[in-house]
């Protein structure tokens, strides 16, 4: 599948509440569709909260008509991929009007999301056969 590889809110174009485009395809490549999903869920958590990230997953799966196998794996991948860089995203969020998302806040939110994902993986490991 063609993946964007940097699918976040800053690379989307909206008109009247409808997504009409996705820009900046410089990293586009073949890969699992979950790559973009995990990356976008991380962005939504940083911008908003876990509820919005969960709503995006539900909407994605409902619209695509197919459940994504193991979305937790892609969430963990996105968290690991962004671990060393998240503070550098401050200017990107500032361009979106989110001056509240300082380097410290982004690191704290990233750490919260990572802890949540790790706890989910531990819980699942305890309940999986």
Buried (B, 14 or more C-beta within 10 A) or exposed (E): EEBBBBBBBBBBEEEEEEEEEBEBBEEBEEEBBBBBBBBBBBBBBBBBBEEBBEEBBEEBBEEEEEEBEEBBBBBBBBBEBBEEEBEEBBEBBEEEEBEEBBEEBBEEBBEBBBEBBEEEBEEEEEEEE
